[in-house]
Amino acid sequence: MWAGLSSALAGIMFMWMAAQRFIPMELYDHAQKWTGKLANRLWPYVHISFPEFTGERMKRSEAYVAIEAYLAATSTDHARRLKAEVGKDSSSLVLSMDEHEEVTDVFGGATVWWSSGATAPRNQGFSLYPARDEKRYYVLTFHRRHRKMVNGAYLAHVMEKGNAIRVQKRQRKLFTNRSHHDWYDNKEYLWSHVVFDHPATFETLALDPEVKRDIMQDLSTFQESKEYYAKVGKPWKRGYLLYGPPGTGKSTMIAAMANFLDYDVYDLELTAVKNNSKLRKLLVEITPKSIVVIEDIDCSADLTGKRKPGGRDEKTSEETEIEKAKAAAAGGNEEGKVTLSGLLNFIDGIWSACGGERIIVFTTNYVDKLDPALIRRGRMDKHIELSYCTFEAFKVLARNYLGVDSHPLFPPCTSCSSKLRSRRPTWRRT
């Protein structure tokens, strides 16, 4: 019976494909139009799809991420197929809805259905491991009489609750740009990551208390200034320049900033970036609530852009960059390299508006070597000098390492402490 049914269906499909060649296009479009209208009258349900990636897979959709977090909190009691991931504290598992699963949700007396899916794998030539180009998505199904409520209150509720859950349960990560291509998934991964669990905080940071309070206040103000940046028409980002002798705590300061704000850290290695185009792709992949770090900017790449004092006949760094680009094009160098202009566009060019709530940190031991255009106010909004220990910073080190809060050798009064602070210190942070 099944063999006969299969043969009949194959015959019908063959006849339909052959008939399409002789049906006028106008009649075919007219038939499709009326068939769609008939289906809409007989099928009263509306579907909304939420793909995982937007813009030719350049950036993960924020709506998809929020829905994923929302369903992870509401679907575990009803779904039959679940997937498990490590939670924030690395000791618990977070369950979420697996692919090709459907769950029911109720909001405002209306019942809606969420389902997850992915496009079928597509082989691309002969390979030991078949390449895949999967596109995951969520589909929301509801009755058309609830259209207004779903498009308004329900989707707003899902986005708000999903984002809150994602921030609460997310596991902070430390990223690095070690690009590799996964031939099985047929996708290039621009960032690799590990769990970020650096213990440094501002409480344990050996720094002058006044400087420490100023930095913490500046970070808190930035974190709460989304409306201000929107009002003045600037991307929600801020730049910090940390400079000082080696071993004075610049990397520890970055870890303390990340722990204070609860942000991810993206350690950008410029020498591993081939050209400005790759740099833009890395920027697009950076998520909000993150700190982008370029350590030792003075020796990461040839970005010094030195200007010679003199008249207009002297070459500026911009003109030098143009000549470098022309030379690379003439020599047939397709990869090129990261240029000063490319890095400036990365910091505050038009591509810097892709994403929000982002901090960019440069560190250097020799601030005088950097091009003034790279560290001007507006790009690096706050310059922080981390020099040798003052007495107040030394007291923090004594408390951290030795558990000593007071000692007979400590100055007995504040005036003595201020005198010592004004002298050139003889110890260095270890």
Secondary structure, DSSP 8 states (H G I E B T S, - for coil): -HHHHHHHHHHHHHHHHHHHTTS-HHHHHHHHHHHHHHHHHH--EEEEEEESEETTTTEE-HHHHHHHHHHHHHSTTT-SSEEEEE-TTSSSEEEEE-TT-EEEEEETTEEEEEEEEE------SS-SS------EEEEEEEEGGGHHHIIIIIHHHHHHHHHHHHHHH---EEEE---EEETTTTEEE--EEEE------TTT--S-HHHHHHHHHHHHHHHT-HHHHHHHT--SEEEEEEE-STTSSHHHHHHHHHHHHT-EEEE--GGG--SHHHHHHHHHH--SSEEEEE-SHHHHSS------SS-TTS--HHHHHHHHHHHHHHTT-SS----HHHHHHHHHSGGGGSSSSEEEEEEES-GGGS-HHHHSTTTS-EEEE--S--HHHHHHHHHHHH--S--TTS-SSHHHHHHHHHS-------
